[in-house]
């Protein structure tokens, strides 16, 4: 299946309506559960950054740290991710 490209993108012109492709903060938090924990892949669905960037932000203190649920299981609190989405540092 071929994807069509708008004429402005094909010619390299800037398309200022690209914001419509990005979900709003309200849309992103609406799909989050009210409470619980999220694993890394689930966090990345709501916070569109790479794994390495996420861990770099954790090291800098600008992204919440996960909690240990077991010896080999870490997860993020939904509340912490919701706070980050609404107020990114």
Secondary structure, DSSP 4 states (H G I P E B T S, - for coil): -PPP--HHHHTT---TTGGGGSPPHHHHHHTS-SSSEE-HHHHHHHS-S-HHHHHHHHHHTSSPPPEEEETTEEEEEHHHHHHHHHS--
